[in-house]
Amino acid sequence: MRKPVAILAALTLVGCASKSTEIAPTYVSPIQYQSYNCNQLAEEAQRVATAAATATGVQDHQATSDAVAMGSGL
């Protein structure tokens, strides 16, 4: 009886979303930005910051939803 429960718990945990703070950053080559002037760099920085904030919110919401669903499922 313990083995099926342990397997089910392990499979459930594998499918859970991680918090945004647990996701490692990815290297981005600076070469693509070397031709940008100061205004272009500022605009790109703002665009990336907005996209990162949106992605962080979505990821954290999904992680919270997964945690709630798992908690109520157990």
N, C-alpha and C positions, 0 to 999 in steps of 0.2 A: 504493500500500500504506500510506503514512503517513497519508493522509486518513482512511480508515476507523478506524485505530487511534486517531487524535486525537479523532474524533467519539465513539467508544466510551468513551474515557477521560473526555471532558467529560460525557457522559450519566451515567456512573457516579458522578462527583463530585457532580452535582446531587442525587442521591438520598440522599446521606449526611446523617446527623443531626449537628447542631451540639452542641458542648459547652455545658453550662448557662451558663458564663461568657461565651459569645458571643451570648447571647440578650438583647436589650434589654428593660428593664423597661417595664411598661405603667402609665400614669397611672390612678390610682383616686381619684375625688372623695372628699374628706373629709366631704362633706355627709351621706352615709349613716351616719356615725358620730357626728354632733353630738349626738344624743339619748342616747348611751351614757353610763353612769356609769363610774367607775374600774374596778369589778369586771368589768363587761361588756367594757370596752376590754382589760383584761388577758386575759380568756378568749378574746376574738377574736384578740388578738395571738398567743396560744399556738396557737390553731387554725390561723391563717395560717402561722405558723412551721413547724408540723408538716407542713402540706400542701406548703409550699415545699421543705422538706427531702426529702420523698418524691418530689416532681416532679423535683428536682435529681438525685437518685439514679437515677431511671428514665431521665432524659434523658442523663446521663453514661454509663450502662450501654449505652444504645442507640447512642450515638456511638462508644463503644469497640468494640461488636459490629460496627458498620458499618466501622470502620477495620480490624479484623481480617479481616472478610470481603473487603474490598477488597484488603488486602495479600495474602491467600492467593489471591485471584482473579487478581491480576496476576502 
